Amino acid sequence: MTTPLIHLVDDDDAVRRSLALLIGTVGLSVAEWPHPQAFLDGFDRESIGAIVLDVRMPGTSGLTVLDQLLAQGVDQPVIMLTGHGTVEMCRRAFKAGATEFLEKPVDDERLIEVLHECVRQHVRTRERLAADLEARERYARLSEREREVLSLVIEGLTAKQIARALGVSPRTVETHRANLGAKLETDSLAQLIRRFALLVEEAGAA
Amino acid sequence: MSQRAAQHDAILATLVLLDPARSGEHPSTRLPALYPQVLQVWRRDADGDWPAPSLASAEALSRASARPALATFDAARGYYDLVLAGSPASFALRIEIERWVPWADWPFRRDGAVKAELGLAGQQLRLQAGEDAGGWRGGVTSGFVFDKVLDTPSQPFVLHVQRSTGPADWPWARLSALAALLAALVAAAAAMQRQRQRRRRAEQLLRLARTSRLNALGELAAGLAHELNQPLTAVIASTQAARRMLDDDPLPQATLHEALTQARDQARRAAEVVARLRRLVERPGGAAAVQPVVLGDAVRGALALLQPELRRLALRPQLDDTGVTVVADPVALEQILHNLLNNALQAMDAVPATQRRLQLSIEIESGRGVLRLRDGGPGLAPEVLEHLFAPFVSTRRGGLGLGLSLCESLAGAMGGTLSAQNVPPGGAEFRLELPLAAAR
């Protein structure tokens, strides 16, 4: 996995640079963005990490950037920074999907704690997403008959019951099950159910 | 009219009683001379004849009722005949109505607006036309109508009087005088209203100007906060980073150096912001705008602007003005006065109405113009009094705490002073001292 990358968007060079130094002290990489638009156009959406956004910026305000990130389906957690946070601004930021809202000057402990939590959260999100993607890919490899067998296995039917239900011999069912396990790269029934039950349900409903 | 009608009865009665024909003289010659309304007198002996049959039937009626009876009423020709049956002779009179009407006692002007008719048995004799209700003046109302049956049973005429009251009858002179008066009142009220509106508008504009000045101050404060917050954020973040780096082994020399340089530079940036603000407040050439100002006029002007607040607090300021002209920047002086008065009024917002007072005095003390402003508020707390003119000290919620600080700076810039103290029995006194204008 790549090292987490923190995107720091603040038009004030000194503030941005200082915060970058501070964030760097805990081993996190920082990408500095002086211009909100350049950030929106250029940042790597695949990277693991978090986004630190200043609310007050000329041109595109932090809240506008936040709205656009949400609209683009960006999954990195966003931390808003503001010099003077009003309740209304805070409410708007959270409603727009901000994870955290911090006032400047920021407390280093608080900022770093929040960043760590955001990164952990993002990693988990990405892992779940990856697992989900992987499961879909593997499921796609199955033949029509194998999917039928899989759904019945997940329902808890024995090989004999499945054979009767599908009107085939139990040996044929055994063969399908073996192929299933190979294609889905699972070697236990428990794993099969945990990873694919939802997917099968989803496919059945569709 | 009834009297005259009764007279006719009496004439007939006399004729019947005396029967003048027997004494040789014919009444028909003398009566009309005595009574101009009597056109003709007829006499009928028991064996004689009436010149008209109506007289005969009237005589029968008269004989039955034992009183004169009406024989003919010719409205078109304007006469009627009255018969009294008698013995040995009956008499009849022809009465001309026009002459019968007692015009001398007639209550209406004959050419006036009153219509008068004499009616009997469906016939109407117009005594005077008046102004017909069908004319342009009529139709507004039916006017005053009055019907009277003459109280002589023998001549039961109905006198119908109608006064149509059209616009022409209305008392135009008085009406127009009234209208003019009302119009004048309305115009005066409208003028007053307009003037009040104009004044209110002017007040609003002035207040608006003040509010926007205050808003500008708020903007300035917000901008200032941001301008200072940014470098402070950088200083804090850099030093925090540096402190963390000290725990690293080996020391990240270059980064540490960068962090500390950043902190120093940003602290300088903050100081620069403060210096810039000070230069802004000190206004180059601020002393150039001074000119002779009548202190009392300035105070009255400031009070006028606060009229709504004074009214709301039911407060009548007392101004003891000895007529002092000082040297001041009118705008700055106005700002000071407005701030001081506003503070005084706000201080009295919470105190009982009976305790509220606002005393101002203007006099010369040791060759300086002095304005004293005393309020009936709670006075100034000792800890507030100590830092009264320091910026960002405010006892009001949401107050910027710049008002008095600004006033003092403004007074100082004009070569004056501003001081404050508490005075018995309670309340604050502000003392503004300004240089006197040179005597001419």
Boltz contact constraints between the chains, C-beta under 6 A:
constraints:
  - contact:
      token1: [A, 12]
      token2: [B, 230]
      max_distance: 6.0
  - contact:
      token1: [A, 14]
      token2: [B, 234]
      max_distance: 6.0
  - contact:
      token1: [A, 14]
      token2: [B, 266]
      max_distance: 6.0
  - contact:
      token1: [A, 15]
      token2: [B, 230]
      max_distance: 6.0
  - contact:
      token1: [A, 15]
      token2: [B, 233]
      max_distance: 6.0
  - contact:
      token1: [A, 15]
      token2: [B, 234]
      max_distance: 6.0
  - contact:
      token1: [A, 18]
      token2: [B, 234]
      max_distance: 6.0
  - contact:
      token1: [A, 18]
      token2: [B, 237]
      max_distance: 6.0
  - contact:
      token1: [A, 18]
      token2: [B, 238]
      max_distance: 6.0
  - contact:
      token1: [A, 18]
      token2: [B, 262]
      max_distance: 6.0
  - contact:
      token1: [A, 19]
      token2: [B, 237]
      max_distance: 6.0
  - contact:
      token1: [A, 21]
      token2: [B, 241]
      max_distance: 6.0
  - contact:
      token1: [A, 21]
      token2: [B, 259]
      max_distance: 6.0
  - contact:
      token1: [A, 22]
      token2: [B, 237]
      max_distance: 6.0
  - contact:
      token1: [A, 22]
      token2: [B, 240]
      max_distance: 6.0
  - contact:
      token1: [A, 22]
      token2: [B, 241]
      max_distance: 6.0
  - contact:
      token1: [A, 25]
      token2: [B, 241]
      max_distance: 6.0
  - contact:
      token1: [A, 25]
      token2: [B, 244]
      max_distance: 6.0
  - contact:
      token1: [A, 25]
      token2: [B, 245]
      max_distance: 6.0
  - contact:
      token1: [A, 83]
      token2: [B, 226]
      max_distance: 6.0
  - contact:
      token1: [A, 83]
      token2: [B, 229]
      max_distance: 6.0
  - contact:
      token1: [A, 104]
      token2: [B, 229]
      max_distance: 6.0
  - contact:
      token1: [A, 104]
      token2: [B, 233]
      max_distance: 6.0
  - contact:
      token1: [A, 105]
      token2: [B, 232]
      max_distance: 6.0
  - contact:
      token1: [A, 105]
      token2: [B, 233]
      max_distance: 6.0
  - contact:
      token1: [A, 105]
      token2: [B, 236]
      max_distance: 6.0
  - contact:
      token1: [A, 108]
      token2: [B, 240]
      max_distance: 6.0
